[in-house]
Amino acid sequence: MSIFKKRQNPTTMDTHYFENIAFTCTNNIGILSIRRPNKMNALDAQTLKELADILIHIEEDRDCWGLIITGMGEKAFAAGADISEFYGKSQKEGQEIAQWGQKHVFDKIENFQKPVIAAINGYALGGGLELALACHLRIASKNAEMGFPEVSLGLIPGYGGTQRLPALVGKGKAMEMILTGERISAEDAYQWGLINEVTGINDLVHKTKEKLNRMFLHSRTALSTAIKTIHASTLPNNKGFQIEIENFGKLFSTSEFEEGVAAFLEKRKPRS
Ligand code: COA
């Protein structure tokens, strides 16, 4: 049985509480929050396990069309992997930590079939920033600070940060962030192309929902195909172009395509 069924809170209809995360889905928007505010929402093994389990559930939930990931409170989105769990681990264990997390959480989010937006409400450091980088879009409140402090621990990012950061900000800025370990403000992150939008602290979730709702005006099959095809842009030998051709063609066989084109030609809104 999944933890989702086991730990469902009987007193609340819509919000499902686990030990370290909560999930709610209203009006087709799922909100997944990390709830370890006393530990700056640091991602310990339990939290990562819960995230991995709930992601499987959300992907199958037909009422949930898109997902917002955020952190509880106003201080932190997530201040990284839980450093206390690293102490005394061997090389092999270090690799296993990175491999398990990448496969079950970070890559899972990147390859999600529904749009996922990180609503960054405070510190997004190390693994917390990697969580945001794995999302399809990032929106941050003005107070947010982002960085990769791993070098100060004698480490490097291990949940995809060295790979996903340069794709967004370029190799030079990625080198600067990772090698200095210094944090940058939401405004700088926006200027660098690391995040898509900066909002006021109180507007963050509202603005993030608005962004998803603007996506939901369109064919959900087109959205998931677009996500997949954009990811193909990093494949070697320009393979992405061929994948785009195939996926473009596949969409011609969908009812959403038929309706979308008919609606345009008949000068009306598409019927869902
Ligand atoms: N892992 C484990 N615990 C963490 C943590 C992390 N990544 N980040 C914060 N915490 C814990 C602190 O140890 C502290 O716990 P305590 O109250 O039991 O002592 C609690 O969260 C609050 O953090 P604190 O440092 O007191 O808050 P602050 O406002 O002074 O500073 C940060 C906030 C985020 C700047 C600071 O906590 C920090 O630098 N965290 C580590 C970031 C990091 O290196 N991440 C990469 C991990 S690979």
Residues whose N, C-alpha, C, O or C-beta is under 5 A from the ligand:
A	BS01	COA	N38 K39 M40 A42 A79 G80 A81 D82 I83 S84 Y123 L125 G126 G127 P149
